[in-house]
């Protein structure tokens, strides 16, 4: 009997211990399982949250795309409509625009032609006036040459200058001068008076103008150390008597920069030329001045 009770008590004790062990294991398993469950739930919640955010962004992007597509469609339609009306306007108003431009161009062309005609008439008038002025001037020149006496002076040892001979001595049908050509050895006013006296009792004061030829030539004497003093004194003798003087040389300048030039009288009647082509024009200028101031 005691053995049986011992066995039963031992069995109950073992069962109780096993139950406590199971309770403890269950408690431990519960403690371990709950964090894992919470971690998995958190991961699921985070994943779900990310999906919701992604879906929201995709929805907004799709919405923007739809709006842009709608706006683009409206803009394209507006452009096509504007282009359509522009084409209609162009073909509808093209004729009138063409006519307007044509009239404007024709008007400008007519105005330009009128201005050209006016300019041509002005040029023709200037040409006619110039020709008339030249003709009148030459008439006055001819009258002046007819009543003027010119004295040409060259060196004795040099040949006759071609330009002097052509303009003053050949006397073309259009131009003729009343002139006397003498040759002297030195730039001496005394020699001039002597030569003129031998030509027919002429005097230097009988002439309106004296042309002095000092162009480059063989055996020329009128140059050198005393040339400046001699030429100034020589021309002063004629200018003192109000006889115009034209100095002609292609290589030697008249000493107008020399200080002694200040003492030369009546310098308004003095001219000098270094170009052969200017000899005629300068001669006429001196004659005109001499005639203008003639008493």
C-alpha positions in Angstrom: 0.0 0.0 0.0 2.8 2.4 0.9 4.6 1.5 -2.2 1.6 2.2 -4.3 1.2 5.6 -2.6 4.8 6.4 -3.2 4.6 5.5 -6.8 1.5 7.7 -7.2 3.1 10.6 -5.4 6.2 10.3 -7.5 4.1 10.2 -10.6 2.2 13.3 -9.6 5.5 15.1 -8.7 7.0 14.2 -12.1 3.8 15.3 -13.9 3.9 18.6 -12.0 7.6 19.1 -12.8 7.0 18.3 -16.5 4.1 20.8 -16.5 6.3 23.5 -14.9 8.9 22.7 -17.5 6.4 23.0 -20.3 5.1 26.3 -18.8 8.7 27.6 -18.6 9.5 26.5 -22.2 6.3 28.1 -23.4 7.0 31.3 -21.6 10.6 31.3 -23.1 9.2 30.5 -26.6 6.7 33.3 -26.2 9.3 35.8 -25.2 11.5 34.8 -28.2 8.6 34.7 -30.7 7.0 38.1 -29.8 10.1 40.2 -30.9 10.4 38.2 -34.1 6.7 38.8 -34.8 7.0 42.5 -34.1 10.1 42.7 -36.4 8.3 40.9 -39.2 5.2 43.1 -38.7 7.4 46.2 -38.8 9.1 45.0 -42.0 5.7 44.4 -43.6 4.4 47.8 -42.4 7.5 49.5 -43.9 7.2 47.7 -47.1 3.5 48.6 -47.3 4.3 52.2 -46.6 7.0 52.3 -49.3 4.5 50.8 -51.8 1.9 53.4 -50.8 4.5 56.2 -51.4 5.7 54.8 -54.7 2.1 54.5 -55.8 1.4 58.0 -54.8 4.5 59.3 -56.7 3.5 57.3 -59.8 0.0 58.7 -59.6 1.3 62.3 -59.4 3.7 61.7 -62.3 0.9 60.2 -64.4 -1.3 63.1 -63.5 1.5 65.6 -64.6 2.0 63.7 -67.8 -1.7 63.8 -68.5 -1.8 67.5 -67.8 1.3 68.2 -70.0 -0.1 66.1 -72.8 -3.4 68.0 -72.5 -1.6 71.3 -72.6 0.6 70.2 -75.5 -2.4 69.1 -77.4 -4.1 72.4 -76.8 -0.9 74.3 -77.9 -0.6 72.2 -81.1 -4.2 72.7 -81.9 -3.9 76.4 -81.3 -0.8 76.6 -83.5 -2.5 74.7 -86.3 -5.6 76.9 -86.0 -3.4 80.1 -86.0 -1.5 78.7 -89.0 -4.7 77.8 -90.8 -6.1 81.3 -90.3 -2.7 82.8 -91.3 -2.7 80.9 -94.5 -6.3 82.0 -95.2 -5.3 85.6 -94.3 -2.3 85.4 -96.6 -4.2 84.1 -99.6 -7.1 86.3 -98.8 -5.0 89.5 -98.4 -2.1 88.5 -100.6 -3.6 90.1 -103.7 -4.2 93.4 -101.9 -0.7 93.3 -100.4 0.8 92.6 -103.8 -1.1 95.5 -105.3 -0.1 97.8 -102.4 3.6 96.9 -102.7 3.5 97.3 -106.5 2.0 100.8 -106.3 4.5 101.8 -103.6 7.4 100.5 -105.7 6.1 102.2 -108.8 5.8 105.4 -106.9 9.4 105.2 -105.6 10.6 104.4 -109.1 8.8 107.4 -110.5 10.1 109.6 -107.8 13.7 108.3 -108.4 13.4 108.8 -112.1 12.1 112.4 -111.5 15.1 113.1 -109.2 17.5 111.6 -111.8 16.0 113.8 -114.5 16.3 116.9 -112.2 20.0 116.0 -111.4 20.8 115.4 -115.1 19.3 118.8 -115.9 21.3 120.4 -113.1 24.5 118.8 -114.4 23.7 119.9 -118.0 23.0 123.4 -116.8 26.3 123.5 -114.9 28.1 122.2 -117.9 26.5 124.8 -120.1 27.2 127.5 -117.6 30.8 126.4 -117.4 31.3 126.3 -121.1 29.7 129.8 -121.4 31.9 131.1 -118.6 35.0 129.6 -120.3 33.9 131.2 -123.6 33.3 134.6 -122.0 36.6 134.3 -120.1 38.5 133.5 -123.3 36.9 136.5 -125.0 38.1 138.7 -122.1 41.5 137.0 -122.3 41.7 137.6 -126.1 40.8 141.3 -125.5 43.4 141.5 -122.8 46.1 139.8 -124.9 45.3 142.2 -127.8 46.0 145.3 -125.7 48.9 143.9 -123.6 52.6 144.0 -124.3 54.8 141.2 -123.0 58.6 141.2 -122.7 60.3 137.8 -122.8 63.8 137.6 -121.5 66.2 134.6 -121.9 69.9 134.0 -121.5 72.1 134.7 -124.5 74.1 131.5 -124.2 71.1 129.1 -123.8 68.8 127.8 -126.6 65.2 129.0 -127.0 62.9 127.2 -124.5 60.3 125.1 -126.4 57.4 126.0 -124.1 58.2 129.8 -124.4 58.4 129.5 -128.1 55.2 127.4 -128.5 53.0 129.6 -126.3 54.2 133.1 -127.1 56.0 133.1 -130.4 54.2 130.5 -132.7 50.9 132.3 -132.3 48.3 129.6 -132.9 44.9 130.6 -134.4 43.3 130.6 -130.9 46.0 132.2 -128.8 48.3 135.1 -129.8 50.3 137.4 -127.6 51.9 140.7 -128.4 55.4 140.1 -127.2 59.0 141.0 -127.7 61.7 138.4 -127.0 65.2 139.6 -126.0 68.3 137.7 -124.8 70.8 139.1 -122.3 73.9 137.7 -120.8 73.5 138.8 -117.2 70.6 139.6 -114.9 71.1 143.3 -115.5 68.4 145.8 -115.9 70.9 148.0 -117.6 71.4 145.4 -120.3 67.6 145.1 -120.8 67.4 148.9 -121.4 70.3 148.7 -123.9 68.8 145.8 -125.9 65.4 147.4 -126.0 66.8 150.7 -127.2 68.5 148.9 -130.0 65.2 147.2 -131.0 63.4 150.4 -131.7 63.8 152.8 -128.8 61.7 150.7 -126.5 61.6 151.1 -122.7 60.9 148.5 -120.0 58.0 150.6 -118.9 56.4 150.1 -122.3 55.4 146.6 -121.3 52.7 145.3 -119.1 54.5 142.2 -118.1 57.9 140.6 -118.2 58.4 136.8 -118.4 61.8 135.6 -117.3 62.9 132.3 -118.7 65.3 130.5 -116.4 64.6 126.8 -117.3 67.3 124.2 -117.2 69.5 124.4 -120.3 73.0 124.0 -121.5 75.5 126.8 -120.7 73.1 128.4 -118.2 74.7 131.2 -116.3 71.8 132.5 -114.2 72.5 130.3 -111.1 75.2 130.0 -108.5 76.4 132.0 -105.5 74.9 135.4 -106.3 71.8 134.1 -108.0 69.4 135.0 -105.2 70.6 138.5 -104.8 70.7 139.1 -108.6 67.2 137.7 -109.3 65.6 139.7 -106.5 67.2 143.0 -107.6 66.3 142.3 -111.2 62.6 141.6 -110.7 62.4 144.6 -108.2 63.3 146.9 -111.1 60.2 145.9 -113.1 57.9 145.7 -110.1 58.9 149.2 -109.1 57.6 150.4 -112.5 54.4 148.3 -111.9 55.3 145.9 -114.7 54.0 142.4 -113.9 56.7 139.7 -113.5 56.4 135.9 -114.1 59.4 133.8 -113.2 59.6 130.5 -115.1 61.9 127.7 -114.2 61.5 123.9 -114.0 64.4 123.3 -111.6 65.1 126.5 -109.6 62.5 128.0 -107.2 62.1 131.7 -106.9 63.8 132.9 -103.6 60.6 134.1 -102.0 61.7 132.7 -98.6 64.8 134.9 -98.6 64.7 137.7 -96.1 65.5 140.2 -98.9 62.2 139.3 -100.5 60.4 141.5 -97.9 61.8 144.5 -99.7 60.5 143.6 -103.1 57.8 146.2 -104.1 54.3 145.4 -105.6 54.6 141.7 -104.9 51.0 141.2 -105.9 52.2 141.6 -109.5 54.8 138.8 -109.1 54.1 135.1 -109.9 56.4 132.1 -110.4 55.7 128.8 -112.2 57.6 125.6 -112.2 55.3 123.6 -114.5 55.3 124.1 -118.3 51.5 123.4 -118.4 50.8 126.3 -116.0 52.8 128.9 -118.0 49.8 130.1 -120.0 47.3 130.2 -117.1 49.8 132.1 -114.8 50.6 134.5 -117.6 47.0 135.4 -117.9 46.6 135.7 -114.1 49.4 138.3 -114.0 48.0 140.2 -116.9 44.5 140.3 -115.3 46.0 141.6 -112.0 48.1 144.2 -113.8 45.0 145.3 -115.8 42.8 145.3 -112.7 45.2 147.6 -110.7 46.2 149.7 -113.7 45.6 153.4 -113.1 
